[in-house]
């Protein structure tokens, strides 16, 4: 009985080692860009930044899978930068596709957000 149990456990461990690993998400482009899809992505990026939704250009994620968003520098009432000469690093976001789903990833933190009702696919080579 004990030998049978050991054989079953060994077979289970061996089969789990042979199971294919899930494919990593691939960079993607929007297949049906629209004002609605842009709004969904703007809200998702705002959530990833813990801020209000941001504004994207009409062609965001249609030609490149990455967008760069510069942070607004804080200013005082006279318009002078509060941080002096300090400049915050821009944030980059990538559109990704995996298992017929689209995601937006904040590249600096690695956090992703599923985009519902968005159609995307890897770019043609």
N, CA, C and O atoms as CSV, one atom per row, in Angstrom:
chain,resi,resn,atom,element,x,y,z
A,1,UNK,N,N,0.829,-1.201,0.000
A,1,UNK,CA,C,0.000,0.000,0.000
A,1,UNK,C,C,0.867,1.256,0.000
A,1,UNK,O,O,0.623,2.196,-0.756
A,2,UNK,N,N,1.887,1.253,0.866
A,2,UNK,CA,C,2.766,2.420,0.958
A,2,UNK,C,C,3.519,2.631,-0.351
A,2,UNK,O,O,3.707,3.771,-0.778
A,3,UNK,N,N,3.951,1.554,-0.988
A,3,UNK,CA,C,4.680,1.639,-2.253
A,3,UNK,C,C,3.781,2.225,-3.347
A,3,UNK,O,O,4.238,3.017,-4.171
A,4,UNK,N,N,2.521,1.837,-3.351
A,4,UNK,CA,C,1.575,2.343,-4.335
A,4,UNK,C,C,1.381,3.846,-4.146
A,4,UNK,O,O,1.333,4.605,-5.113
A,5,UNK,N,N,1.273,4.254,-2.901
A,5,UNK,CA,C,1.114,5.683,-2.617
A,5,UNK,C,C,2.344,6.468,-3.070
A,5,UNK,O,O,2.212,7.546,-3.649
A,6,UNK,N,N,3.525,5.939,-2.811
A,6,UNK,CA,C,4.761,6.601,-3.247
A,6,UNK,C,C,4.828,6.687,-4.770
A,6,UNK,O,O,5.265,7.705,-5.306
A,7,UNK,N,N,4.415,5.664,-5.456
A,7,UNK,CA,C,4.417,5.665,-6.920
A,7,UNK,C,C,3.441,6.713,-7.439
A,7,UNK,O,O,3.757,7.439,-8.382
A,8,UNK,N,N,2.272,6.797,-6.842
A,8,UNK,CA,C,1.275,7.789,-7.263
A,8,UNK,C,C,1.800,9.199,-7.040
A,8,UNK,O,O,1.650,10.058,-7.909
A,9,UNK,N,N,2.414,9.450,-5.887
A,9,UNK,CA,C,2.968,10.775,-5.603
A,9,UNK,C,C,4.086,11.105,-6.594
A,9,UNK,O,O,4.152,12.222,-7.106
A,10,UNK,N,N,4.965,10.131,-6.866
A,10,UNK,CA,C,6.066,10.352,-7.810
A,10,UNK,C,C,5.527,10.655,-9.208
A,10,UNK,O,O,6.044,11.541,-9.889
A,11,UNK,N,N,4.502,9.935,-9.640
A,11,UNK,CA,C,3.908,10.188,-10.954
A,11,UNK,C,C,3.260,11.570,-11.009
A,11,UNK,O,O,3.349,12.262,-12.023
A,12,UNK,N,N,2.617,11.964,-9.928
A,12,UNK,CA,C,1.996,13.285,-9.876
A,12,UNK,C,C,3.053,14.380,-9.982
A,12,UNK,O,O,2.892,15.338,-10.737
A,13,UNK,N,N,4.132,14.231,-9.223
A,13,UNK,CA,C,5.216,15.223,-9.267
A,13,UNK,C,C,5.839,15.260,-10.650
A,13,UNK,O,O,6.094,16.340,-11.183
A,14,UNK,N,N,6.087,14.108,-11.237
A,14,UNK,CA,C,6.681,14.052,-12.568
A,14,UNK,C,C,5.768,14.688,-13.609
A,14,UNK,O,O,6.237,15.423,-14.478
A,15,UNK,N,N,4.457,14.409,-13.529
A,15,UNK,CA,C,3.539,14.980,-14.524
A,15,UNK,C,C,3.418,16.490,-14.365
A,15,UNK,O,O,3.238,17.200,-15.355
A,16,UNK,N,N,3.513,16.994,-13.131
A,16,UNK,CA,C,3.436,18.441,-12.951
A,16,UNK,C,C,4.680,19.129,-13.493
A,16,UNK,O,O,4.611,20.283,-13.918
A,17,UNK,N,N,5.818,18.439,-13.483
A,17,UNK,CA,C,7.045,19.016,-14.048
A,17,UNK,C,C,6.978,19.064,-15.565
A,17,UNK,O,O,7.622,19.910,-16.186
A,18,UNK,N,N,6.211,18.171,-16.166
A,18,UNK,CA,C,6.120,18.111,-17.619
A,18,UNK,C,C,5.010,18.988,-18.185
A,18,UNK,O,O,4.920,19.157,-19.401
A,19,UNK,N,N,4.169,19.543,-17.331
A,19,UNK,CA,C,3.066,20.395,-17.790
A,19,UNK,C,C,3.635,21.647,-18.448
A,19,UNK,O,O,4.589,22.235,-17.938
A,20,UNK,N,N,3.057,22.058,-19.576
A,20,UNK,CA,C,3.579,23.252,-20.256
A,20,UNK,C,C,3.346,24.503,-19.417
A,20,UNK,O,O,2.303,24.659,-18.782
A,21,UNK,N,N,4.318,25.374,-19.427
A,21,UNK,CA,C,4.186,26.645,-18.721
A,21,UNK,C,C,3.298,27.581,-19.527
A,21,UNK,O,O,3.335,27.553,-20.757
A,22,UNK,N,N,2.499,28.413,-18.857
A,22,UNK,CA,C,1.677,29.365,-19.615
A,22,UNK,C,C,2.576,30.363,-20.341
A,22,UNK,O,O,3.621,30.774,-19.836
A,23,UNK,N,N,2.141,30.732,-21.524
A,23,UNK,CA,C,2.907,31.698,-22.307
A,23,UNK,C,C,2.853,33.070,-21.648
A,23,UNK,O,O,1.814,33.469,-21.122
A,24,UNK,N,N,3.964,33.787,-21.676
A,24,UNK,CA,C,3.930,35.147,-21.130
A,24,UNK,C,C,3.100,36.042,-22.047
A,24,UNK,O,O,2.937,35.739,-23.228
A,25,UNK,N,N,2.583,37.127,-21.514
A,25,UNK,CA,C,1.806,38.027,-22.374
A,25,UNK,C,C,2.697,38.639,-23.454
A,25,UNK,O,O,3.880,38.898,-23.233
A,26,UNK,N,N,2.105,38.860,-24.618
A,26,UNK,CA,C,2.833,39.437,-25.750
A,26,UNK,C,C,2.419,40.891,-25.933
A,26,UNK,O,O,1.275,41.258,-25.664
A,27,UNK,N,N,3.353,41.714,-26.392
A,27,UNK,CA,C,3.013,43.101,-26.703
A,27,UNK,C,C,1.922,43.097,-27.763
A,27,UNK,O,O,1.883,42.217,-28.624
A,28,UNK,N,N,1.037,44.082,-27.696
A,28,UNK,CA,C,-0.123,44.081,-28.586
A,28,UNK,C,C,-0.477,45.493,-29.030
A,28,UNK,O,O,-0.008,46.485,-28.474
A,29,UNK,N,N,-1.323,45.544,-30.053
A,29,UNK,CA,C,-1.887,46.795,-30.561
A,29,UNK,C,C,-3.404,46.668,-30.564
A,29,UNK,O,O,-3.943,45.569,-30.692
A,30,UNK,N,N,-4.084,47.793,-30.425
A,30,UNK,CA,C,-5.544,47.791,-30.499
A,30,UNK,C,C,-5.974,47.389,-31.898
A,30,UNK,O,O,-5.398,47.845,-32.886
A,31,UNK,N,N,-6.991,46.530,-31.984
A,31,UNK,CA,C,-7.492,46.132,-33.295
A,31,UNK,C,C,-8.701,46.959,-33.716
A,31,UNK,O,O,-8.955,47.124,-34.909
A,32,UNK,N,N,-9.443,47.477,-32.748
A,32,UNK,CA,C,-10.612,48.298,-33.050
A,32,UNK,C,C,-10.613,49.528,-32.144
A,32,UNK,O,O,-11.437,49.637,-31.236
A,33,UNK,N,N,-9.672,50.462,-32.401
A,33,UNK,CA,C,-9.621,51.646,-31.540
A,33,UNK,C,C,-10.875,52.498,-31.689
A,33,UNK,O,O,-11.405,52.670,-32.787
A,34,UNK,N,N,-11.332,53.022,-30.571
A,34,UNK,CA,C,-12.516,53.881,-30.574
A,34,UNK,C,C,-12.425,54.815,-29.374
A,34,UNK,O,O,-11.551,54.661,-28.521
A,35,UNK,N,N,-13.317,55.768,-29.316
A,35,UNK,CA,C,-13.362,56.664,-28.170
A,35,UNK,C,C,-13.669,55.875,-26.900
A,35,UNK,O,O,-13.141,56.182,-25.832
A,36,UNK,N,N,-14.520,54.862,-27.015
A,36,UNK,CA,C,-14.879,54.030,-25.860
A,36,UNK,C,C,-13.680,53.210,-25.370
A,36,UNK,O,O,-13.434,53.136,-24.166
A,37,UNK,N,N,-12.938,52.599,-26.289
A,37,UNK,CA,C,-11.777,51.812,-25.873
A,37,UNK,C,C,-10.704,52.707,-25.258
A,37,UNK,O,O,-10.050,52.317,-24.292
A,38,UNK,N,N,-10.523,53.892,-25.807
A,38,UNK,CA,C,-9.549,54.837,-25.254
A,38,UNK,C,C,-9.955,55.227,-23.828
A,38,UNK,O,O,-9.099,55.323,-22.948
A,39,UNK,N,N,-11.240,55.448,-23.596
A,39,UNK,CA,C,-11.747,55.814,-22.263
A,39,UNK,C,C,-11.483,54.685,-21.257
A,39,UNK,O,O,-11.095,54.947,-20.118
A,40,UNK,N,N,-11.691,53.439,-21.673
A,40,UNK,CA,C,-11.438,52.286,-20.801
A,40,UNK,C,C,-9.957,52.230,-20.424
A,40,UNK,O,O,-9.615,52.000,-19.264
A,41,UNK,N,N,-9.089,52.440,-21.401
A,41,UNK,CA,C,-7.643,52.397,-21.147
A,41,UNK,C,C,-7.217,53.574,-20.277
A,41,UNK,O,O,-6.392,53.407,-19.380
A,42,UNK,N,N,-7.764,54.758,-20.526
A,42,UNK,CA,C,-7.432,55.931,-19.707
A,42,UNK,C,C,-7.800,55.695,-18.241
A,42,UNK,O,O,-7.032,56.039,-17.343
A,43,UNK,N,N,-8.973,55.109,-18.002
A,43,UNK,CA,C,-9.399,54.812,-16.632
A,43,UNK,C,C,-8.479,53.776,-15.981
A,43,UNK,O,O,-8.118,53.904,-14.811
A,44,UNK,N,N,-8.104,52.748,-16.753
A,44,UNK,CA,C,-7.235,51.696,-16.219
A,44,UNK,C,C,-5.863,52.261,-15.850
A,44,UNK,O,O,-5.316,51.924,-14.800
A,45,UNK,N,N,-5.310,53.112,-16.703
A,45,UNK,CA,C,-4.012,53.715,-16.405
A,45,UNK,C,C,-4.126,54.624,-15.186
A,45,UNK,O,O,-3.228,54.638,-14.343
A,46,UNK,N,N,-5.214,55.381,-15.080
A,46,UNK,CA,C,-5.428,56.208,-13.897
A,46,UNK,C,C,-5.458,55.369,-12.629
A,46,UNK,O,O,-4.897,55.764,-11.607
A,47,UNK,N,N,-6.112,54.206,-12.690
A,47,UNK,CA,C,-6.159,53.323,-11.524
A,47,UNK,C,C,-4.772,52.786,-11.191
A,47,UNK,O,O,-4.409,52.696,-10.018
A,48,UNK,N,N,-3.988,52.424,-12.217
A,48,UNK,CA,C,-2.635,51.928,-11.972
A,48,UNK,C,C,-1.740,52.996,-11.352
A,48,UNK,O,O,-0.809,52.678,-10.612
A,49,UNK,N,N,-2.023,54.260,-11.654
A,49,UNK,CA,C,-1.249,55.369,-11.093
A,49,UNK,C,C,-1.856,55.896,-9.788
A,49,UNK,O,O,-1.322,56.825,-9.181
A,50,UNK,N,N,-2.964,55.303,-9.366
A,50,UNK,CA,C,-3.694,55.792,-8.184
A,50,UNK,C,C,-4.031,57.271,-8.344
A,50,UNK,O,O,-3.833,58.074,-7.432
A,51,UNK,N,N,-4.545,57.610,-9.521
A,51,UNK,CA,C,-4.876,59.008,-9.806
A,51,UNK,C,C,-6.173,59.071,-10.606
A,51,UNK,O,O,-6.857,58.066,-10.804
A,52,UNK,N,N,-6.484,60.260,-11.051
A,52,UNK,CA,C,-7.615,60.453,-11.949
A,52,UNK,C,C,-7.274,59.817,-13.302
A,52,UNK,O,O,-6.097,59.611,-13.599
A,53,UNK,N,N,-8.286,59.503,-14.130
A,53,UNK,CA,C,-7.989,59.014,-15.475
A,53,UNK,C,C,-7.105,60.025,-16.207
A,53,UNK,O,O,-7.242,61.235,-16.024
A,54,UNK,N,N,-6.221,59.521,-17.019
A,54,UNK,CA,C,-5.339,60.387,-17.792
A,54,UNK,C,C,-5.917,60.520,-19.204
A,54,UNK,O,O,-6.842,59.792,-19.565
A,55,UNK,N,N,-5.388,61.428,-19.986
A,55,UNK,CA,C,-5.843,61.606,-21.364
A,55,UNK,C,C,-4.805,61.031,-22.311
A,55,UNK,O,O,-3.616,61.331,-22.203
A,56,UNK,N,N,-5.265,60.201,-23.243
A,56,UNK,CA,C,-4.398,59.610,-24.255
A,56,UNK,C,C,-4.699,60.206,-25.619
A,56,UNK,O,O,-5.808,60.675,-25.873
A,57,UNK,N,N,-3.706,60.183,-26.486
A,57,UNK,CA,C,-3.907,60.604,-27.871
A,57,UNK,C,C,-4.827,59.601,-28.568
A,57,UNK,O,O,-4.942,58.451,-28.144
A,58,UNK,N,N,-5.479,60.048,-29.641
A,58,UNK,CA,C,-6.394,59.173,-30.376
A,58,UNK,C,C,-5.701,57.928,-30.916
A,58,UNK,O,O,-6.331,56.879,-31.052
A,59,UNK,N,N,-4.405,58.035,-31.224
A,59,UNK,CA,C,-3.709,56.896,-31.825
A,59,UNK,C,C,-2.902,56.075,-30.810
A,59,UNK,O,O,-2.074,55.254,-31.204
A,60,UNK,N,N,-3.136,56.289,-29.511
A,60,UNK,CA,C,-2.410,55.527,-28.492
A,60,UNK,C,C,-2.678,54.034,-28.655
A,60,UNK,O,O,-3.823,53.611,-28.813
A,61,UNK,N,N,-1.619,53.249,-28.616
A,61,UNK,CA,C,-1.637,51.788,-28.738
A,61,UNK,C,C,-2.135,51.308,-30.099
A,61,UNK,O,O,-2.531,50.150,-30.229
A,62,UNK,N,N,-2.124,52.170,-31.114
A,62,UNK,CA,C,-2.510,51.723,-32.455
A,62,UNK,C,C,-1.294,51.479,-33.344
A,62,UNK,O,O,-1.364,50.700,-34.295
A,63,UNK,N,N,-0.185,52.141,-33.038
A,63,UNK,CA,C,1.034,51.978,-33.841
A,63,UNK,C,C,2.180,51.402,-33.025
A,63,UNK,O,O,3.073,50.757,-33.574
A,64,UNK,N,N,2.160,51.629,-31.726
A,64,UNK,CA,C,3.171,51.096,-30.815
A,64,UNK,C,C,2.466,50.502,-29.605
A,64,UNK,O,O,1.382,50.942,-29.221
A,65,UNK,N,N,3.101,49.495,-29.011
A,65,UNK,CA,C,2.477,48.836,-27.858
A,65,UNK,C,C,2.798,49.530,-26.540
A,65,UNK,O,O,2.327,49.101,-25.487
A,66,UNK,N,N,3.589,50.593,-26.586
A,66,UNK,CA,C,3.980,51.310,-25.372
A,66,UNK,C,C,3.668,52.791,-25.507
A,66,UNK,O,O,3.855,53.380,-26.572
A,67,UNK,N,N,3.192,53.389,-24.423
A,67,UNK,CA,C,3.017,54.841,-24.372
A,67,UNK,C,C,3.803,55.374,-23.180
A,67,UNK,O,O,3.975,54.689,-22.172
A,68,UNK,N,N,4.275,56.607,-23.316
A,68,UNK,CA,C,5.029,57.278,-22.266
A,68,UNK,C,C,4.170,58.416,-21.733
A,68,UNK,O,O,3.639,59.221,-22.498
A,69,UNK,N,N,4.043,58.471,-20.416
A,69,UNK,CA,C,3.243,59.524,-19.794
A,69,UNK,C,C,4.139,60.269,-18.816
A,69,UNK,O,O,4.644,59.694,-17.852
A,70,UNK,N,N,4.327,61.563,-19.080
A,70,UNK,CA,C,5.144,62.387,-18.194
A,70,UNK,C,C,4.295,62.860,-17.032
A,70,UNK,O,O,3.113,63.166,-17.193
A,71,UNK,N,N,4.902,62.918,-15.869
A,71,UNK,CA,C,4.206,63.401,-14.683
A,71,UNK,C,C,4.169,64.922,-14.711
A,71,UNK,O,O,5.125,65.568,-15.140
A,72,UNK,N,N,3.064,65.483,-14.252
A,72,UNK,CA,C,2.931,66.939,-14.162
A,72,UNK,C,C,3.734,67.398,-12.955
A,72,UNK,O,O,3.585,66.863,-11.856
A,73,UNK,N,N,4.573,68.381,-13.165
A,73,UNK,CA,C,5.387,68.924,-12.079
A,73,UNK,C,C,4.535,69.839,-11.209
A,73,UNK,O,O,3.793,70.678,-11.721
A,74,UNK,N,N,4.641,69.677,-9.899
A,74,UNK,CA,C,3.900,70.516,-8.957
A,74,UNK,C,C,4.451,71.937,-8.992
A,74,UNK,O,O,5.664,72.144,-9.010
A,75,UNK,N,N,3.540,72.916,-9.002
A,75,UNK,CA,C,3.929,74.327,-9.037
A,75,UNK,C,C,3.257,75.081,-7.907
A,75,UNK,O,O,2.197,74.688,-7.422
A,76,UNK,N,N,3.891,76.171,-7.494
A,76,UNK,CA,C,3.284,77.015,-6.471
A,76,UNK,C,C,2.309,77.990,-7.125
A,76,UNK,O,O,2.073,77.925,-8.331
A,77,UNK,N,N,1.748,78.885,-6.332
A,77,UNK,CA,C,0.746,79.824,-6.841
A,77,UNK,C,C,1.311,80.789,-7.878
A,77,UNK,O,O,0.545,81.384,-8.636
A,78,UNK,N,N,2.630,80.958,-7.928
A,78,UNK,CA,C,3.266,81.831,-8.922
A,78,UNK,C,C,3.732,81.073,-10.156
A,78,UNK,O,O,4.298,81.662,-11.077
A,79,UNK,N,N,3.490,79.758,-10.175
A,79,UNK,CA,C,3.872,78.960,-11.330
A,79,UNK,C,C,5.282,78.394,-11.269
A,79,UNK,O,O,5.742,77.792,-12.239
A,80,UNK,N,N,5.976,78.572,-10.152
A,80,UNK,CA,C,7.330,78.038,-10.000
A,80,UNK,C,C,7.254,76.577,-9.578
A,80,UNK,O,O,6.402,76.190,-8.779
A,81,UNK,N,N,8.158,75.773,-10.128
A,81,UNK,CA,C,8.205,74.369,-9.764
A,81,UNK,C,C,8.528,74.210,-8.291
A,81,UNK,O,O,9.449,74.846,-7.779
A,82,UNK,N,N,7.770,73.363,-7.610
A,82,UNK,CA,C,8.013,73.133,-6.195
A,82,UNK,C,C,9.260,72.281,-5.972
A,82,UNK,O,O,9.920,72.392,-4.939
A,83,UNK,N,N,9.567,71.453,-6.920
A,83,UNK,CA,C,10.718,70.567,-6.779
A,83,UNK,C,C,12.003,71.197,-7.294
A,83,UNK,O,O,13.017,70.507,-7.400
A,84,UNK,N,N,11.991,72.454,-7.608
A,84,UNK,CA,C,13.188,73.088,-8.152
A,84,UNK,C,C,13.557,72.473,-9.481
A,84,UNK,O,O,12.734,72.406,-10.393
A,85,UNK,N,N,14.797,72.025,-9.592
A,85,UNK,CA,C,15.260,71.444,-10.858
A,85,UNK,C,C,14.979,69.952,-10.940
A,85,UNK,O,O,15.274,69.334,-11.964
A,86,UNK,N,N,14.429,69.365,-9.912
A,86,UNK,CA,C,14.154,67.934,-9.888
A,86,UNK,C,C,13.048,67.595,-10.887
A,86,UNK,O,O,12.015,68.262,-10.934
A,87,UNK,N,N,13.275,66.569,-11.669
A,87,UNK,CA,C,12.293,66.147,-12.664
A,87,UNK,C,C,11.961,64.680,-12.402
A,87,UNK,O,O,12.850,63.830,-12.360
A,88,UNK,N,N,10.672,64.393,-12.228
A,88,UNK,CA,C,10.249,63.008,-12.023
A,88,UNK,C,C,10.368,62.236,-13.328
A,88,UNK,O,O,10.184,62.779,-14.417
A,89,UNK,N,N,10.681,60.959,-13.187
A,89,UNK,CA,C,10.794,60.088,-14.349
A,89,UNK,C,C,9.408,59.840,-14.948
A,89,UNK,O,O,8.421,59.727,-14.220
A,90,UNK,N,N,9.343,59.758,-16.257
A,90,UNK,CA,C,8.080,59.478,-16.938
A,90,UNK,C,C,7.668,58.026,-16.671
A,90,UNK,O,O,8.512,57.170,-16.409
A,91,UNK,N,N,6.374,57.768,-16.741
A,91,UNK,CA,C,5.845,56.413,-16.607
A,91,UNK,C,C,5.599,55.840,-17.987
A,91,UNK,O,O,5.178,56.558,-18.894
A,92,UNK,N,N,5.860,54.548,-18.155
A,92,UNK,CA,C,5.555,53.879,-19.414
A,92,UNK,C,C,4.529,52.783,-19.154
A,92,UNK,O,O,4.527,52.137,-18.107
A,93,UNK,N,N,3.663,52.598,-20.136
A,93,UNK,CA,C,2.611,51.595,-20.067
A,93,UNK,C,C,2.631,50.779,-21.347
A,93,UNK,O,O,2.828,51.321,-22.435
A,94,UNK,N,N,2.427,49.480,-21.214
A,94,UNK,CA,C,2.418,48.584,-22.371
A,94,UNK,C,C,1.064,47.901,-22.488
A,94,UNK,O,O,0.446,47.531,-21.490
A,95,UNK,N,N,0.618,47.742,-23.726
A,95,UNK,CA,C,-0.589,46.982,-24.011
A,95,UNK,C,C,-0.154,45.561,-24.294
A,95,UNK,O,O,0.726,45.328,-25.122
A,96,UNK,N,N,-0.773,44.601,-23.603
A,96,UNK,CA,C,-0.384,43.197,-23.708
A,96,UNK,C,C,-1.584,42.328,-24.046
A,96,UNK,O,O,-2.727,42.669,-23.741
A,97,UNK,N,N,-1.301,41.199,-24.681
A,97,UNK,CA,C,-2.343,40.242,-25.027
A,97,UNK,C,C,-1.929,38.857,-24.534
A,97,UNK,O,O,-0.787,38.435,-24.717
A,98,UNK,N,N,-2.883,38.151,-23.900
A,98,UNK,CA,C,-2.653,36.764,-23.486
A,98,UNK,C,C,-4.003,36.078,-23.377
A,98,UNK,O,O,-4.935,36.606,-22.771
A,99,UNK,N,N,-4.094,34.913,-23.961
A,99,UNK,CA,C,-5.318,34.111,-23.897
A,99,UNK,C,C,-6.542,34.899,-24.350
A,99,UNK,O,O,-7.591,34.834,-23.709
A,100,UNK,N,N,-6.420,35.639,-25.440
A,100,UNK,CA,C,-7.505,36.432,-26.025
A,100,UNK,C,C,-7.978,37.566,-25.121
A,100,UNK,O,O,-9.059,38.114,-25.340
A,101,UNK,N,N,-7.203,37.920,-24.128
A,101,UNK,CA,C,-7.515,39.051,-23.259
A,101,UNK,C,C,-6.472,40.141,-23.447
A,101,UNK,O,O,-5.327,39.864,-23.807
A,102,UNK,N,N,-6.876,41.380,-23.201
A,102,UNK,CA,C,-5.966,42.511,-23.286
A,102,UNK,C,C,-5.721,43.057,-21.888
A,102,UNK,O,O,-6.621,43.096,-21.049
A,103,UNK,N,N,-4.485,43.475,-21.657
A,103,UNK,CA,C,-4.074,44.024,-20.374
A,103,UNK,C,C,-3.253,45.285,-20.627
A,103,UNK,O,O,-2.634,45.438,-21.679
A,104,UNK,N,N,-3.259,46.180,-19.651
A,104,UNK,CA,C,-2.335,47.303,-19.677
A,104,UNK,C,C,-1.420,47.116,-18.469
A,104,UNK,O,O,-1.881,46.831,-17.364
A,105,UNK,N,N,-0.108,47.282,-18.698
A,105,UNK,CA,C,0.877,47.086,-17.638
A,105,UNK,C,C,1.634,48.379,-17.377
A,105,UNK,O,O,2.093,49.039,-18.309
A,106,UNK,N,N,1.761,48.738,-16.097
A,106,UNK,CA,C,2.631,49.846,-15.699
A,106,UNK,C,C,4.029,49.249,-15.640
A,106,UNK,O,O,4.329,48.448,-14.754
A,107,UNK,N,N,4.889,49.636,-16.586
A,107,UNK,CA,C,6.180,48.977,-16.741
A,107,UNK,C,C,7.099,49.151,-15.542
A,107,UNK,O,O,7.883,48.251,-15.243
A,108,UNK,N,N,7.026,50.274,-14.848
A,108,UNK,CA,C,7.911,50.501,-13.718
A,108,UNK,C,C,7.569,49.598,-12.532
A,108,UNK,O,O,8.472,49.111,-11.851
A,109,UNK,N,N,6.299,49.371,-12.278
A,109,UNK,CA,C,5.903,48.544,-11.131
A,109,UNK,C,C,5.598,47.105,-11.525
A,109,UNK,O,O,5.631,46.212,-10.678
A,110,UNK,N,N,5.302,46.872,-12.795
A,110,UNK,CA,C,4.951,45.534,-13.248
A,110,UNK,C,C,3.501,45.173,-13.010
A,110,UNK,O,O,3.085,44.067,-13.356
A,111,UNK,N,N,2.706,46.079,-12.424
A,111,UNK,CA,C,1.296,45.776,-12.175
A,111,UNK,C,C,0.504,45.863,-13.470
A,111,UNK,O,O,0.779,46.698,-14.331
A,112,UNK,N,N,-0.479,44.988,-13.590
A,112,UNK,CA,C,-1.298,44.934,-14.801
A,112,UNK,C,C,-2.766,45.063,-14.432
A,112,UNK,O,O,-3.172,44.837,-13.292
A,113,UNK,N,N,-3.537,45.433,-15.429
A,113,UNK,CA,C,-4.981,45.555,-15.254
A,113,UNK,C,C,-5.652,44.972,-16.496
A,113,UNK,O,O,-5.302,45.322,-17.623
A,114,UNK,N,N,-6.605,44.092,-16.282
A,114,UNK,CA,C,-7.376,43.510,-17.366
A,114,UNK,C,C,-8.256,44.583,-17.986
A,114,UNK,O,O,-8.895,45.360,-17.277
A,115,UNK,N,N,-8.285,44.622,-19.305
A,115,UNK,CA,C,-9.118,45.586,-20.031
A,115,UNK,C,C,-10.322,44.846,-20.606
A,115,UNK,O,O,-10.189,44.050,-21.536
A,116,UNK,N,N,-11.487,45.116,-20.048
A,116,UNK,CA,C,-12.713,44.459,-20.486
A,116,UNK,C,C,-13.248,45.171,-21.722
A,116,UNK,O,O,-13.204,46.399,-21.804
A,117,UNK,N,N,-13.750,44.407,-22.678
A,117,UNK,CA,C,-14.336,44.922,-23.926
A,117,UNK,C,C,-13.311,45.645,-24.800
A,117,UNK,O,O,-13.660,46.582,-25.518
A,118,UNK,N,N,-12.056,45.219,-24.743
A,118,UNK,CA,C,-10.996,45.759,-25.587
A,118,UNK,C,C,-10.473,44.634,-26.462
A,118,UNK,O,O,-10.261,43.517,-25.988
A,119,UNK,N,N,-10.264,44.927,-27.741
A,119,UNK,CA,C,-9.746,43.940,-28.669
A,119,UNK,C,C,-8.336,44.347,-29.080
A,119,UNK,O,O,-8.110,45.455,-29.567
A,120,UNK,N,N,-7.380,43.421,-28.871
A,120,UNK,CA,C,-5.998,43.691,-29.261
A,120,UNK,C,C,-5.341,42.400,-29.728
A,120,UNK,O,O,-5.843,41.306,-29.471
A,121,UNK,N,N,-4.224,42.539,-30.411
A,121,UNK,CA,C,-3.476,41.382,-30.866
A,121,UNK,C,C,-2.030,41.794,-31.103
A,121,UNK,O,O,-1.734,42.968,-31.326
A,122,UNK,N,N,-1.128,40.807,-31.053
A,122,UNK,CA,C,0.277,41.122,-31.322
A,122,UNK,C,C,0.435,41.728,-32.713
A,122,UNK,O,O,-0.282,41.352,-33.640
A,123,UNK,N,N,1.375,42.669,-32.859
A,123,UNK,CA,C,1.572,43.299,-34.171
A,123,UNK,C,C,2.105,42.301,-35.194
A,123,UNK,O,O,2.783,41.334,-34.846
A,124,UNK,N,N,1.788,42.552,-36.449
A,124,UNK,CA,C,2.304,41.692,-37.524
A,124,UNK,C,C,3.776,41.989,-37.703
A,124,UNK,O,O,4.214,43.138,-37.634
A,125,UNK,N,N,4.515,40.947,-37.931
A,125,UNK,CA,C,5.964,41.116,-38.111
A,125,UNK,C,C,6.312,41.438,-39.541
A,125,UNK,O,O,7.486,41.611,-39.867
